[in-house]
Amino acid sequence: MSFETSIILISLGLFVGMTLAIEAGRRIGLARIAREADGLAKGMGAAEGAVFGLFGLLLAFTFSGAAGRFEARRDLITQETNAIGTAWLRLGVLPAEAQPPLRDLFRAYLDSRLMSYGHAANEAIAMSHYAESVGLQERIWVAAMAAVRRPEAPPAAAILLLPALNAMIDITTTRLVAVRSHPPPVVFILLFVLCLIGALLVGYNGAAKNGRSVFHSTLYCVVMVLAIYVILDLEYPRLGLIRIDAADAILVDLRKSMG
């Protein structure tokens, strides 16, 4: 089952759960009205305010965190492109005969990185390409060390090239950590639970009115489910509808410039 299908099913399940919770809350409220002359319990406003306040706070922080991580992941694409591009240009300080093998390795390396991002939906394939790119990093580093030690290499070759290669290698680990950075599952569990509790309270309060307000209840459920759907989609920007694949265009352009 694809990620997109999974979160659609989760969203539909949450919508159904909230709808049932609203109906359950309404029936609880009607039963209380029929049992007690005073109707619904007074003084519940503080408890409801605390629940909805906590829910709103958690929803805002979760959304803000997901949006921030989305932007950070997109910025890392630019950083990696700059790191690879800088290292590629600095190969020019090496002796002419030492450059072709390294440039071939760079082309293979960038191809591997692009393949890793292109197969993000299949973790096994993505990680195999990641392992391939790590192996190419080692080969590039060994070849670069040998090249800067050649007698005809200028003294500044090591100073210019090796830090650029180090930055190019380091960014891959940074990006891997960024891809795997998500809130703990308990945060999403709490968010879903508060959604259901909020729906229960909406139904409970609605019992004081005559008849069901299907429009308002449905609108409430739809808005909450859409908000959570967007949060989940932002957390996995290569799997859902909201994607950062377009940002890879600069990496593709860099690969084309390498010939």
C-alpha positions as CSV (number, residue, x, y, z in Angstrom):
1,M,0.0,0.0,0.0
2,S,1.4,3.4,-1.0
3,F,1.9,6.2,1.5
4,E,-0.7,8.4,-0.2
5,T,-3.3,5.6,0.1
6,S,-2.4,5.0,3.7
7,I,-2.9,8.6,4.8
8,I,-6.1,8.9,2.8
9,L,-7.4,5.8,4.7
10,I,-6.2,7.3,8.0
11,S,-8.0,10.5,7.2
12,L,-11.2,8.7,6.3
13,G,-11.0,6.6,9.4
14,L,-10.5,9.8,11.5
15,F,-13.5,11.4,9.8
16,V,-15.7,8.5,10.5
17,G,-14.4,8.3,14.1
18,M,-15.1,12.0,14.7
19,T,-18.6,11.7,13.1
20,L,-19.4,8.8,15.5
21,A,-17.9,10.7,18.4
22,I,-20.2,13.7,17.7
23,E,-23.2,11.4,17.6
24,A,-22.1,9.7,20.8
25,G,-21.7,13.0,22.5
26,R,-25.1,14.2,21.3
27,R,-26.8,11.1,22.7
28,I,-25.0,11.4,26.0
29,G,-26.2,15.0,26.2
30,L,-29.8,14.1,25.3
31,A,-29.7,11.4,28.0
32,R,-28.5,13.9,30.6
33,I,-31.2,16.4,29.6
34,A,-33.9,13.8,29.9
35,R,-32.6,12.6,33.3
36,E,-31.9,16.0,34.9
37,A,-34.2,19.0,34.9
38,D,-31.3,21.4,34.8
39,G,-30.2,20.0,31.5
40,L,-26.5,19.8,30.6
41,A,-24.1,20.3,33.4
42,K,-23.0,23.8,34.2
43,G,-19.4,24.8,34.7
44,M,-18.1,22.6,31.9
45,G,-16.8,25.6,30.0
46,A,-13.4,25.5,31.8
47,A,-12.9,21.8,31.0
48,E,-13.9,22.2,27.4
49,G,-11.7,25.3,27.1
50,A,-8.7,23.3,28.4
51,V,-9.4,20.4,25.9
52,F,-9.8,22.7,22.9
53,G,-7.0,24.9,24.0
54,L,-4.6,21.9,24.3
55,F,-5.8,20.6,20.9
56,G,-5.3,23.9,19.2
57,L,-1.9,24.3,20.7
58,L,-0.8,20.8,19.7
59,L,-2.2,21.2,16.2
60,A,-0.4,24.6,15.7
61,F,2.9,23.3,17.0
62,T,2.7,20.1,14.9
63,F,1.8,22.0,11.8
64,S,4.5,24.6,12.4
65,G,7.1,21.8,12.9
66,A,6.1,19.9,9.8
67,A,6.2,23.1,7.7
68,G,9.6,24.0,9.2
69,R,11.0,20.6,8.4
70,F,9.6,20.8,4.9
71,E,11.5,24.0,4.3
72,A,14.6,22.8,5.9
73,R,14.7,19.7,3.6
74,R,14.2,21.9,0.6
75,D,17.0,24.2,1.7
76,L,19.3,21.1,2.1
77,I,18.9,20.3,-1.6
78,T,20.3,23.7,-2.4
79,Q,23.1,23.2,0.1
80,E,24.0,19.8,-1.4
81,T,23.9,21.2,-4.9
82,N,26.3,24.1,-3.9
83,A,28.6,21.6,-2.1
84,I,28.9,19.3,-5.1
85,G,29.2,22.1,-7.6
86,T,32.0,23.8,-5.6
87,A,33.9,20.5,-5.3
88,W,33.4,19.9,-9.0
89,L,34.8,23.3,-9.9
90,R,37.8,22.9,-7.6
91,L,38.8,19.7,-9.4
92,G,40.3,22.2,-11.8
93,V,43.2,22.9,-9.5
94,L,44.5,19.3,-9.9
95,P,46.9,18.3,-12.6
96,A,45.1,17.8,-16.0
97,E,45.8,14.1,-16.2
98,A,44.4,13.5,-12.6
99,Q,41.0,15.2,-13.4
100,P,39.2,12.8,-15.8
101,P,38.9,9.8,-13.4
102,L,37.7,12.1,-10.6
103,R,35.2,13.8,-12.9
104,D,33.8,10.4,-13.9
105,L,33.4,9.5,-10.2
106,F,31.6,12.7,-9.6
107,R,29.1,12.0,-12.4
108,A,28.5,8.5,-11.1
109,Y,28.1,9.9,-7.6
110,L,25.5,12.5,-8.6
111,D,23.6,9.9,-10.6
112,S,23.5,7.7,-7.4
113,R,22.2,10.6,-5.3
114,L,19.5,11.4,-7.8
115,M,18.5,7.8,-8.0
116,S,18.3,7.6,-4.2
117,Y,15.9,10.6,-4.1
118,G,13.9,9.3,-7.0
119,H,13.1,6.0,-5.3
120,A,12.2,7.5,-1.9
121,A,8.9,5.6,-2.0
122,N,10.9,2.3,-1.8
123,E,13.2,2.5,1.2
124,A,15.2,-0.6,0.2
125,I,16.0,0.7,-3.2
126,A,16.7,4.2,-1.9
127,M,19.1,2.9,0.8
128,S,20.9,0.7,-1.7
129,H,21.6,3.8,-3.8
130,Y,22.6,5.7,-0.6
131,A,25.1,2.9,0.2
132,E,26.4,3.2,-3.4
133,S,26.9,6.9,-3.0
134,V,28.8,6.3,0.3
135,G,31.1,3.9,-1.5
136,L,31.7,6.5,-4.3
137,Q,32.5,9.1,-1.6
138,E,35.3,6.9,-0.4
139,R,36.6,6.4,-3.9
140,I,36.5,10.1,-4.6
141,W,38.3,10.9,-1.4
142,V,41.1,8.4,-2.0
143,A,41.5,9.5,-5.6
144,A,41.6,13.2,-4.5
145,M,44.2,12.5,-1.8
146,A,46.4,10.8,-4.3
147,A,45.9,13.6,-6.8
148,V,46.9,16.4,-4.4
149,R,50.0,14.5,-3.4
150,R,51.3,14.3,-6.9
151,P,54.6,16.3,-7.4
152,E,53.1,18.5,-10.1
153,A,50.0,19.4,-8.0
154,P,50.0,23.0,-6.9
155,P,50.5,23.6,-3.1
156,A,47.0,25.1,-2.8
157,A,45.3,22.0,-4.3
158,A,44.8,20.3,-1.0
159,I,43.7,23.5,0.8
160,L,41.0,24.2,-1.9
161,L,39.8,20.8,-2.8
162,L,39.7,18.7,0.4
163,P,37.4,21.0,2.5
164,A,35.0,21.2,-0.5
165,L,34.9,17.4,-0.7
166,N,34.4,17.2,3.1
167,A,31.4,19.5,2.9
168,M,30.0,17.5,0.0
169,I,30.3,14.3,2.0
170,D,28.9,15.8,5.3
171,I,25.8,17.1,3.7
172,T,24.6,13.5,2.8
173,T,24.5,12.6,6.5
174,T,22.7,15.8,7.3
175,R,20.1,15.1,4.6
176,L,19.6,11.5,5.8
177,V,19.0,12.7,9.3
178,A,16.6,15.3,8.0
179,V,14.6,12.7,6.1
180,R,14.2,10.6,9.2
181,S,13.4,13.5,11.6
182,H,9.7,13.3,12.6
183,P,7.7,13.9,15.8
184,P,7.4,10.9,18.1
185,P,4.4,8.7,17.3
186,V,2.8,9.6,20.7
187,V,2.4,13.2,19.4
188,F,0.2,12.0,16.5
189,I,-1.7,9.6,18.8
190,L,-2.4,12.4,21.2
191,L,-3.5,14.6,18.3
192,F,-6.0,11.9,17.1
193,V,-7.3,11.3,20.6
194,L,-7.9,15.1,21.2
195,C,-9.7,15.2,17.8
196,L,-12.1,12.5,19.0
197,I,-12.5,14.1,22.4
198,G,-13.2,17.5,20.8
199,A,-15.8,15.9,18.5
200,L,-17.4,14.2,21.5
201,L,-17.7,17.6,23.2
202,V,-19.1,19.2,20.1
203,G,-21.8,16.6,20.0
204,Y,-22.5,16.9,23.7
205,N,-23.0,20.7,23.5
206,G,-25.1,20.3,20.4
207,A,-27.6,18.2,22.3
208,A,-29.0,21.4,23.9
209,K,-30.3,22.5,20.5
210,N,-33.2,21.1,18.7
211,G,-32.3,18.7,15.9
212,R,-28.9,17.8,14.4
213,S,-26.7,20.4,12.7
214,V,-25.3,18.0,10.1
215,F,-23.7,20.9,8.2
216,H,-21.8,22.3,11.1
217,S,-20.7,18.8,12.4
218,T,-19.5,17.7,8.9
219,L,-17.7,21.0,8.4
220,Y,-15.9,20.7,11.7
221,C,-14.8,17.1,10.9
222,V,-13.7,18.0,7.4
223,V,-11.6,21.0,8.6
224,M,-9.9,19.0,11.3
225,V,-9.2,16.0,9.1
226,L,-7.8,18.2,6.3
227,A,-5.5,20.0,8.8
228,I,-4.1,16.6,10.0
229,Y,-3.8,15.3,6.5
230,V,-1.7,18.3,5.5
231,I,0.5,17.8,8.5
232,L,1.2,14.1,7.6
233,D,1.8,15.1,4.0
234,L,4.3,17.8,4.9
235,E,6.2,15.3,7.1
236,Y,6.8,13.0,4.1
237,P,7.4,15.4,1.2
238,R,8.6,12.8,-1.3
239,L,5.6,10.4,-0.7
240,G,2.4,12.4,-0.6
241,L,0.7,15.2,-2.6
242,I,2.9,18.0,-1.2
243,R,6.4,17.2,-2.6
244,I,9.8,18.8,-2.8
245,D,10.7,16.9,-6.0
246,A,10.7,20.1,-8.0
247,A,13.6,21.3,-5.9
248,D,15.7,18.4,-7.3
249,A,15.7,20.3,-10.6
250,I,18.9,22.2,-9.6
251,L,20.6,18.9,-8.9
252,V,19.5,17.6,-12.4
253,D,20.8,20.9,-13.9
254,L,24.1,20.4,-12.2
255,R,24.4,16.9,-13.5
256,K,23.7,18.1,-17.1
257,S,26.4,20.7,-16.7
258,M,28.9,18.0,-15.9
259,G,28.4,16.5,-19.4
